[in-house]
Amino acid sequence: MKKSTWMALGVFALVLIAFLVVQNIESAPDETPLPTATPALRALDDQDIAEIDYEDMQDISIVLEQVEPLTWTSPTDPEAQITAGYIEQLMSYFSDLSIISTLPADTPLEDVGLDKPQYTITFVMEDGSTYKLDVGNPTPMSDGYYTWVDESEIVVLPVSNLEYIPTFMYIITTPPTATPDPEASTTVTPTPEIYDECPDLLGKFLAGC
């Protein structure tokens, strides 16, 4: 067989192989990478919670109890008017909250301020189980707080959600202050003056009292 014929066959074989490779690539199914779920705290439903306990570094202790559906009271602040709206807002700060990062399991608590937390909030469920969050120091970049979740893992949670909790707990347990009516007028009744013709002993003597 002539050399030119062998060359023609070789070129044809290369073209055929290239064609088959291209066909195989085009027929291969697209493997779209699945989105990675962002780690987050557990979802919380106020209907499943019987009690919320709060303690902070200032020795402030607040207890909120759900005495019946959507009705809350505070044994520690009996005069507080705890509304269901307040509780729902409190839940929104924690429920499904995204976790920025997770620290190694052997991280010393004192290194991130969790040996003496800034505050601790514990959710007591209707079945008696608890869900506890200890909030420690802010991160060096001040973008989050170190948080010990159920005393099992240390994570970093967004600063915007956690730094407002102490203030919010104070707000929901502080009884509303009555606003004075500016249109209300106070009538002052003048005290009648008593005139004594003889105000003293000398006057009595001179006046002949």
Buried (B, 14 or more C-beta within 10 A) or exposed (E): EEEEEEEEEEEEEEEEEEEEEEEEEEEEEEEEEEEEEEEEBEEBEBEEBBBBBBBBEEEBEBBBBBEEEEEBBBEBBEEBBBEEEBBEEBBEBBBEBEBBEEBEEEBEBEEBBBEEBBBBBBBBBEEEEEBBBBBBBBBEEEEBBBBBBEEEBBBBBBBEBBBEBBEBBEEBBEEEEEEEEEEEEEEEEEEEEEEEEEEEEEEEEEEEE
